[in-house]
Every structure is written in C-alpha cells, then in structure tokens.
Amino acid sequence: MDSGVRRFTTQLNDWLLGRNRRIFSALLADDAPVDLRLVGRTLAHAALVGLAAGAAGAAFLWALEQAQRLFLEGWAGYVPLLAHGEAHDAAPSWSRFRPWVLLFLPALGGLVAGWLSRFAPEILGGGGDAAIDAFHHGGGRIRRRVLWLKPLATLFTLGTGGSGGREGPTMQLGGAFGSLVADVLKVSVRERRILFLAGIAAGISAVFRTPLGAALIAVELLYRDGFESDALVPSVLASVVAYSVVTSIFGEATLFHHARSFPFIPRHLVLYGLLALSCSLLAVLFLSALRVARRTVARLPLPRWLHPAVGGLALGALITPVIVLSGRYVPAQGQGFGILGGGYGAVQVAISGASWLTEGWTAVLLLAVMTLGKLVATSLTIGSGGSAGDFAPSLAIGGLFGGAFGRAAQLLLGDPSIDPGAFALVGMGAFYGGIAHVPLSAMVLVCELAGNYDLLVPLMLTQGIAFVALRRHALYGSQPATERDSPVHRENALLSALESIQVREAMTFGLNHVFAPSTPASEILRIHGEADSQNVFPVQGSDGALVGMINTDAVRVLAGEPGSFGWAVAADVMGPFVSVRPDDDLRTAAERLVANGLRELPVVDDAGRIVGYLDEARISETSLGLRAPKQAAPGVAPMAPLPKSH
C-alpha cells in the first residue's frame, strides 16, 4: 500500500506540473528555493490528504445513514429527526415502533464500540481531545488501525441512537489520513503535524460543508489562546478539496434551512448579550454533567470497555418513555425530539419551526426540555466513553437553547422583529465557541451555515462574552493555553530567542591567552595552569588571523607525558579553529559549541582576527534575559593588542 501511495503522489505532482507548469514548477522543482519548495510540497500533500479525507468522509456519511436505517428504523421502528441537508434518501421506515428494542439498542451499540476499543483505547470519547493530544505529544501521528476502528465504533454508537456527532470521528479519521500520508512519504515531523491538521480540517469540512470554518477550527482548536498559523493555508486547501468531493456526491445543499436574511437591529444586541451569558451558564452545566457521568462509570466494578454499554442502557431508559408518551401528540419524525444522534434535526426545528411545534410558551417550554434532554443524553453517551463527537451535540444544545431564548424574548417583549432562528444560530456559535475556546472559528462556521454574514455583529458580541465568561472552563482538557505551553513549541521558542540575538550583543571583550604557532609545549602547560577559566586557546598567525585552536583535551595529553612532548610547539598540537562572527546569531554559536564539544568560541572579523569571545554561560544569560544584551556598534574593532605567549 505504501508504494501505491508514493506512486499516486508522484503521478499527482506530475499532473499538477503538467496543468499548471508555471506555478507548480516554481514550487516543486529541484532548483526552487528551499522554503518555496517545502511550501509547494506541503500544499500538494495537503491536497492529497483532503482528497482522501473527503472520500472517506463521504463513505462514512453514507454508511452512517444506512446504519441508522437498519438499526433505528428497521429494528426499533424509530424515525430520526433530520435537518434539511441530511435527508439524502427520504424512503419511509419499514418497521413498526418497538419500544423494547429501542430500550436496549444504544446499549448494544455501546457494547460493540467498547469491545472495539480494546484494540485502540483512543477511539473512545469525542475524538477532539485525542486529536489535540496526538498533535502536542504524539508528533501528529495516529495509529493506522484508528482509520477503520474509529469509524466502525462510531457507526455502531450513532447508528443505534447514541447522542453524539459525526465531526469528532471524521476529525480523527482525517487526522489519521494526514498521519498516514506523512509516514508513507517520509516527511519531517513538522510537515507531519501540518498534514495532520489539514486532515482534521478536511474531516470537518466533509461533514459540515463549511470549508473556511473547518480550516479555522483545525488551527484554533489546539490552544485556548492561540493558533497554529503554519498549518492554516494547507488546512484551507485540504478543506476545499474535501468539500468539493462531498458536494459532488451529495450536492451543495446547506445543512440547515433558514430565512434568506437576518436584518441587523441594534436594539437586539442587548438580548444577544444576555443570550451569551445564559449560554455560558448552560455550558458550565454541560461540562459538569460530563464530569459526573465520567466519574460515575469510573466507579463501576466493570472493565472500561463495558462503560459505553452502561451509558447506552441509561440513554435507552431515558428516551424510550419520552417517545412512548409523546407518540399521542407528535408525529413519528418528532417523537424523539432529536435527542438521539447528532441533534441536527432538533436544531432545524429551533431555527425554522415544525408543524408539530406549537406556538407561544408551549413551544418555549418544549425547546427548553429538548435542550435539557440533549444535554443529559450527550453526557450519558460521551461521558461513558461512547465513540461519538462532542462537536455536533454542543452546537445542538446551543441552538435549541438559542431558539427557546428567541421565542421567549419575542413573547415577553411583543416584538415580531425578533427572529428565533437568528438566536438559534447565534446560540450555536456562542455555546461551542465558548467551551471549545474557538471564537473566530465559531463565528465563521455559523456565517457559512447561514449562507451570509448578516449575523456577524451579534456573533462577535456573543463570542466575546462567552470567551471571557468561560475562560476557566474547557471542553477539551488537552488544550494548552498558548504555543509556549506546548511541547511542540517550547524548543522552537528557545531557538527563536537565540536566533533573534546576534553574537555582537552577547560576546565579551576580556583579554584571553593567545598562542603563536611557535609557542613551546612547556609554555602552553604553564599558561594553561594559570588560566583557570579559559577552556580554548586560540593560535594566531603573524598577521593576527586565527590559524588554529588548542583545547583542554590536547593540553591534558601534553600534561600526561611532558617529557615525551618537549619538542612540540603550538602548531603541532593545535586543531582546526572554530569561530563565529559578530553578525552570526546565538543559535549558530550554540550549535557550533555543541557540535565541537566546546565551552567557548573566539569571535573573529572578516579578516579572521579575534574581536571577542563567547561562552556557553553568556549565551544562556543573554537568551534567558538574565543579563541585558550588549549594544555593540555595527562594526566591531579587533581586540588589540592581544598578549601572546612565546
């Protein structure tokens, strides 16, 4: 399979060069600049990842639809509540409703998913934390078995009614494709991480059909207060390719049907601010429910792989009575109120209403109950380890609550210009953007779902409030605060600090002992004994230029057998000189120190004359800010006169 992927990548590069020779020859040709060639190669690989993730995402969506038809509709006779963009095949259910089957069906799905997790424990849960951890601590690598175990476990979890989303699994699936392509093509660790994020963006785009929002989420999700900016352009490209693949199969219909436009009304900003605060409180409740569910199942005297089955059984016991009781008043499509599955159908009801959703306060109460039901159902599924995403249910909870809030505000204020659908969409963004710490991504995502930017100002307001209100709360525990807190960037931060300081700012101008090529061994030993702090002894020619160096190892050899080397002079024991120039950076100096096993280096000018010295202590002090860098003049004069020992 590896040789096949390499062959396909070569053919893809050849095709790109053939169709777009001027552009891609500049990017991929051997004589291109190194940075440009790296960018071109990464973009070509990102396109390949997007193609693979898009095709896999489309196959996963089709398989999930078939699984729900088989298990939920076929076995239990339950008709899922679907959003506008989900109804690919509107064939009617072919089975009568069987409550006793639905009671145990989620437990069966959890049992299968739990058993599969014995081969890869990372497939349990939402997938977001696993992806973040793989980036920061795993080098952007996901085991290849996750490619088939995660989708399979999710098919059984969601296909049997588990409350979760499709985005988490497709995130992990796309990241696994990025990791696979990186391993097969043997790219660097940095490039593997970039392709890993490109795969995540492609996986989200394949499900949501929001290419820009998906790309932004991939780079913003990794930190509470930062971005992985290097991966943005490859993520955009992979997301666009995946979006193109999915829409060519399922069409370009947006996920939700909504009003054509949402007029901006300034006086409603106060209501949007209250919505953001309310969503923040609801988000804290949701995170608490997840923690309670996790702690409860952890205390059970059962193996971990059985925990999803316990959560599924509790979910079946919760939803089955609701469907039985509501069957007298609500048509089949609305009996579950969208509590099972991703909940997109429930959000569709909150946005555009439904024939069975009554008017007035009854509708507000029903949407509030649906919000609470979705929150509890998601906590039972994901909190127990079910293999389903936490992205979609978070959007569903926020959307349902926003719809209830908008209808309540409309009734209380008697203002018909208040559009509950707008509040539902803004609630989606505020809820997920706040708990996932992705405010910018959530804004763009909702605008893409709405098909316009009419809600941009309310989204900016609500995202800002939710971001501040939920600073100490997070859906993803693996998120570090900033790039400096990630193992990926700690080394890069130190290297960047070293690269930002020139040698001229850190070198010292003290007088060190310097030998001439004719200095006898006895004199070398005497001077070495007097120079306690000097580790390297430069050897200068008659013109003052550096011609060699004597290190402490050579001096030890002389000291070990002084009688045997009485004839030797400095030219006989010196080695090649290693030096730096004043305009070199401290990273270059540090690398030369380490590569040659030295503790200090002479600093020379263009003529090779010594103008100063730089040791490891000075590098550490300057880079860590323990001592202010010297403000040396651009042209450093040679140190003269330097005492020579003859």
N, C-alpha and C positions, 0 to 999 in steps of 0.2 A: 504493500500500500504506500510506503514511503517513497519508493521510486516512481510510482504512478503520480503522486502529488508533485514531486520535483519535475517530472516530465510535463505535467499540466501547467505548472507555474512558468516553465521555460517557454511553452507554447503561448501562454498568455502574454508574457513580456514581448515575444516576437510579434504577436498580433498588435499589441499596443504600439510598438515601434513602426510597424507597417502602416497603421492607420493614422498615426499622429507622430510622424518621424521627427519633425522639428522640435516638438515639445519633449517627447519622451527620450529622444536620443540625447538631449541635453541633461536629462535626469538620470538615465540609466547607463549611459556609455562609460567605458572604462576610463576615458580621458576627461570625464567631467570632474569638477571639484568634489572633494571627498564629502563635504556636507550636503551638496546638491545630489550627489549620487545616493547617499544614505536616505535622503528625503524621498527621492524617486522610488527607491527600492521599497521603502516602508509603505508608501502610498499604493504601489502595485500589490503588495502583500495584503494591505488592508482591504483593497477591492476584492481580493480572493476570499478573505475571511467574511466579508459582507455577503458575497455570493453564496458561500457555504451555509452561513448562519441564516440567511433569508430562505434558502431552500429547505433547511432543516426546520425553521420556524413555521413555514407553510405546511410542511408534512405534519408537524406536531399539532397545529391548529385543526387540521382535517382529522387526525387520529383522535384528538380530544372530543371533537363533535361526535364522532362515531361511538366513542366510549360512553358518552353521556346518553346517546340514543339507545345503546344496548343496555346499560345498567339502570339509569334513572327512568327512561321512558319504557324500555322493553320489560325489565324485570319488575320495577316498582310502579310503573304507570304514572310517574311524576313528570309533569311538563315544566322544564326550566323556564324562568323568566329571562328573555333575551333582549339585548339592546338592538337598536336599529341596524348597526353594522355587523351583528353576529348572526343574523338569520340567513345563512347561506343556503340552507335547504329547509323549506317550510313544510316538509312532509308531516302529516299528523301522527300522533302517538298511536301505536298499535296494541296497547295493553291497557287494561283497567287498573285503576289505582289500588295498590296493595299496601296498606299501612304497615303490616307486619314485616314486609320486605324492606321498606324504607327505614324502619326502625334499626335494622341490623346492617344495612348496606354500607353506610360510612365506616362502620367498624371493620367490615370486610376489606374495604379499600385501605384503611389504615394498617390492617394486618399484613397485607401484601407489600405495602410500601415499607413497613418496618422490617419485614423479612429481607427485602432487597437492600436495606441499609446495612445489613451485616457485612456486605461486600464493599460498601463505601459509606461510612457514617456521615460524611459531609453532605449527602443528598437529603438528609432530614432538615426540616425547617424551611424558612422562606427562600434561602439562596442568596440573599443580599449580604448577610454577614459572612458567609462562606466566600463569596467573591471578593469582598473587601479584604478579608484575611489573606486570601491567596495572593492578592496584589502586594500587600505590605510585607508579608512574611514568607510567601511561597515563591517569590520570583515571577509571579504571573503565570504559574504553572498549575494546571488542573489535571488530575489523573484521567487517562483516556477512558477508563471504564465509566466515568461520570457521563460521557457522551451518550450512553444508552441507558444507564441506570437511573439518572435523574428524570429524563422524560418518561420512562416507564413507570417509575414510582409516582410521578405527578399524574399520569393518565389514570392510575387506579385511585389516587386520592381525590382528584376533581371529578373524575368520571362517575364515582359513587356518591358524590354530593358533598365532599369536603369543602369547607369555606376558605377559599384562598384564590390566588390569582395565577395567571399563566406567565406573567412577566418575570417573576423570580426564577422559575425554571429555565425560561428562554435566555435570561441573563447568564445563568451558569452554563447553559448549553453553548451560547455564543462565545463566552469566555473560553470554554473548553476547545472550541474550534480555533480560536486565536492561539491558544497554547499549543495545539497540535500542529498548526501551520508553522509556528515559530520553531518547534522542535525538529520537524522534518527538514526545514530549510536551514537549520543550524544558525540562527541569528543570535545577536548578543542578548544579554539579559534585559537591557534597556529596551531593545526592539520587541522582545517577547512581551514585556509589560504593556507596551503601546498596542500591540496586536491583541492582547488580552482585553484591553479596554475597548478597542474597536469592535471586538466580538460581542461585548456586553451591549454596546450601542446598537449593533445590528440586531441582537436578540430582542431588545425592547422595541425597536422600530418595526420589527416583523409583526409584533402583536398589536401595538397601538397605532401604527401608521402615522407617527409623528416624528419624522426624521431629525429635525433640529432639536426638539425636546429630548429625544432619546440620546443624541450625541452629547448634549449638555449634562444629562443625568450621569452618563458614564464617567465624565471627568469631574463632576461636582460631588458625586456620592462618596468619594473616597475620604473626604475630610469634612469636619464640622465647619471649618472656616477657610476653605481654600479650594483650589482647582489643580488638576493635573494638566497644565496647559500644553505640555508637549504632545499629548495624545488627542487634542481637540480636532485638528484637521483630519488625521486618519480616522477618527471616530465618525466625523461628519461623512466622509467618503463611504465608509463601511455601512453606515446607517442609510445613506441614499441608495446604495446598491441593494441592501436587504429590502428596503421599502419598495423598490422597483420590482423585485422578484415577487413579493407578496401581492402587490396590487395588480400585477399582470395575471395572477391566478384568481384572486378573489374580487378584483375590482377596486375602484378608488373611493368607495363609499366610506364616509367618516363613521367612527364608532357610535356616536350619538346623533340623534335627530333633535334639532333645536330651532329656535327662532332665527330668522335671517339676519337680524342685527339686534344689538343691545345698546340703546341710546345711553349716553353718559349724562347722568343727572347729579350735579354736585351735592345736592342735599342728601343724597343716599349714601354719601361717604361715611357719615356717622353710623349708619346701620351696618355698613361693611366693617367698620372698626369694631363694633360690638360683636359681629359675626366672628371676627378673628379671635377676639378674647374668648368667646364661647367655644370655638373650635379648639383653642389651646387647652381649656379645661377638659374638654372631651378627650383630647389626645392624652392627657395625663391619666385619665380613667382607663383608656385603652391600654396604655403601657402597663398600668397596674394590673389589669386583668390578665395580660400576657404573663407577667411575673407570677401571679397567683397560680395560673394554670401550670406553668413550668415547675414551680415548687411542689404543687400537689402531686403531679405524676411522678416527680423525682422521689417522693417519699413512699411510693407504692413498692411492695416487695416483688417487683417484676423486672425482667430484663428490659433494657432500654428499647429494644426493637419492638416490644409489645406496647409501648406507651401510645403510639398513634392509634392503635386499635381501641384503647380505652377512651381517648378523646373522641374517636368516631362514634363509639357507643353512646357517649354523653350527648353528642350532637344529634344523633338519631332520636334519642329520648326527648330532646328539646323541640325539634322541628316537627316530628310526626303528629303530636297532639294539635299543634297550631294549624297544620294543613287539614286535619280532620274537622276541626271546629270551624275553620273559615270556609270550608267547602260549600256550605249552605248559602254563603253570601258573595263569594268571589269566584269568578270563572277559573278554570283549570290553570291558565297561564299565570295567574296571580296568587294562587293558593299558598305558595312557599314564600311570597313576598321578596323573592330574590335573596333570601338568606343563604341558600346553598350556592356553591360555586363562587365565581368571581364577584357577583353582585352588580354587573353592568346593567342588567335589566332593571334592577331596583333604581339605579341612578337615572336611567332613562325615564322612569316614572316620575322621579323627583324633578327632572328637567322639563318634561313635556306633558306630564299627567298621563292618565289612563282612563278607559271607560269605567272601570270598577273603582277608581279613586274618587270618592265623593268630594263635595265642596265644603268649604267652611272649616270649622275647628275639628271636625271629624277627620278630615284629610291631614291636618297638622298632627293630630294625635297618632294617626296610623303611620305617618312618616317617622315620627319620633320613636314609635315602637319598633319599626323596621330598623332604625338606626341602632337601637339597643340590641335587637336580635342579631344584627350583623356583627356587632362588636363582640358579643358573647360567643357566637358561632366561630368567628375567626380566632378568638382566644383559645377555644377548645381544640380547633384543628391545628393551628400553628404552634400554640403553646405546648401541645402534647408531642410535637415533633413531626406532624404531618408534612408531607412533601408538597408544599404549595406556596405561592408567592404572597408576601405581605404588602406588595405594592397596590394591587387591584383592590383588596378589601379596605385599605386605607383610603383610597380615592372614593370607594363606595360609602364608607362611613361619613366622610366629609361631605359628599354630595347629598346624601339623604338628610343629614342634619342641616345643610345649607338650604335644601328645598323646604324643610319644615320651618326654618327660621324665616325665609322669604314669605311664605304663606301666612305665618303668624304676624309678621310686620305689616303685610298688606291688610289683614283683618283689623289689627289694632289701630292703624293709622288711617284706614279707609282710603288708601292711596292706590288707585288702579295702575299707576305707572310703575309700581314695584313689580318686577318680573321674578317670580320664584325660580325660574330656570337659570337666570343670571346668578342668583345667590347659590344655587346648587353647584354651578360650575366653579364659582369663586371659593365655595366651601371645600370642594375637592382639592384645589391648589393650596389653600391655607392649611388644611389638615395634614396632607402628606408633606408639603414643603416644610412645615414646622417641625414635625417629628423626625424627618429624614435629613434636615438641615440642607435642603436643596432649593432655596427660594427662587433663584434665577431659572433653574430647570423647570420648576413647577409653573412659573408664570408662562414660559414659552409653551410648555406642554398643554396647558389649558387653552391658550390662544390658538394653538393648532387644532385642538379638539373642537373649538368653537368656529374655526374657519375664518376668524378675523381677529383684530386686536381691539375690539370695542371695549373689552373688559380689562385692558391693560392697567389703567389707573386704579380701579378697585383691587386688582391683583397686587399691584405694587404696595398699596396700603396694607392689605391683609397679610402679605408675605412679611413685610417689615415688622408688623406687630407680633405675628406668630413666631418669627425667628427670634425676637428678643424674649418673648414670654416662655419659649421652650428651650432656652439656652442650656439648662441643666438636665434636659430630658432628651433621650435619643432612642430611636427605633433600632439603630444598628450599633451595638456595643463595640464593634471592631473599628469604628471610625476614630482615628487620631484627631487631635484638634487642628493641627496645621502640618505643613510639609516637614517642618523641623522636628515634629514628634514622630515621624515615620522612619523606620529603619532604612527605607529606600533612599531618603534624602539626607540622613544625618551625615553620611560620608560626603555626599555632594555639597552639603552646606560648608563643611570644613574645607573641601577643595576649592569651593568658590571664594571662601575667605582668603585662602592662600593665593589664589590667582589674582585677587584684587589688590595685592600689596607687592610693590616692587622691591628688589633686593636693596636698592639705594636707601629705602626707608627703614630697613632693619639692620643693615651692616654696622659694624663697629670700626673705629679708626685707631684702636690701640696698637702699640708697637709690638710685633712678634719677632721671634728669632727667624732669620732667613739665612740659608747657607749658600755658598758659592759651589760650583761643581767640584772645585779642588779642595774643599774642606776635608781634613783627615778624619778618620773614624774616631780617634781619641777626642777630638774637639766636639764631634757630634754627640758622643756619650756624655761629655762634661756639660754641654749646653742642655741636653735633654734632662739631666739630673737637676738642673737649676730651674727649668721651665715646668713647674708642676701643672699649670693649667693649659699648656699647649699640647695638642694632640697630633697636629700635622705641621711639618716643617717644609716650607717651600724652598726650592732651589732656583736661584736666579742666574741668568747669564750675564755677561759683561755689559750688555745693553739694557739691563734691568728687566728683561722679559722673563716670564716664568718658563722654565725648561723641564721641571720635574718636581716630585714631592717625595718626602721621606715620612712614612707613617710610623706609628709606635711599634707595629709588628717587626719592621726592619730593624728598629733600634733594639728590640729585645734580642734579636738574633746576634747583633753585634755585642750586646752586653753579656750574652751567654758564653761566648768564647772570644774574649777581647784579644787574646794572643794570636788567634788564627786570622784575625782581620786587621792586623796592624798596618798592612799595606793599603787597605781600602780607603777610598775617598767618597765624597757625597755622590759623584757621578756613577760610582759602581753600585750603590745600594738604593739609589732613588728609583721610583717608579713613574709611570706616566702621570702627568698632572691632571687634576680635576678641578675645575673652577666654574664660577658663574660671572655674569656681567651685571653691572648696576641696573640695567633695564630688564633683566630677567625677573620673573615673578617668584614668589616664595614656594609655589608648588614645584617649579622646576628645580629649585635649590634642594627642597626636601627629597625629591625623587633621586637626585644625584647623591645626596648623603646616604640614603638607604641602599641604593644600588652598589655603592663602593664601600659600604661599611665604615663610613667616616663620621666624625662628630663635628667637624668644622671644615669650611672651604675658604680659600682665598677668592677675593673679588678682583677681577682684572679688567682693564680697559681694552680698547680695540687693539692696542699695541702689545697686549699681553703683560703689561706692568701691573703690579699689585696696587690696588687703591683702597683696600679694606678687607675685613674678614667677616664671615657669617657662620655662627654655630647653631646647633640644634636648640639650645636654650633660648637664643634670641628669636628664632623662628616661632617657638611656642609662645613666648611672651607677647610678641607683636600680633600674631594671629588671634590670640585669645583676648587681646585688649588689655593685658596686664601692664604693658608699657606702651606709651604713645609712639607711633612710628616717627622716625626722624624726617624732618622736612629738608632733605638734601637738595642741593641745587641740581638742575638737569645735567650739567657737565661736572663730573667728579674728578678732581685733580688727583694724580698719582701720589701715593704716600712717599714722601722723600724728606730726608734721607732714611733709608731702612738700614739698620745695623746688620752687617754681615759678619759671620764668624768664619775665620780662615784657619 
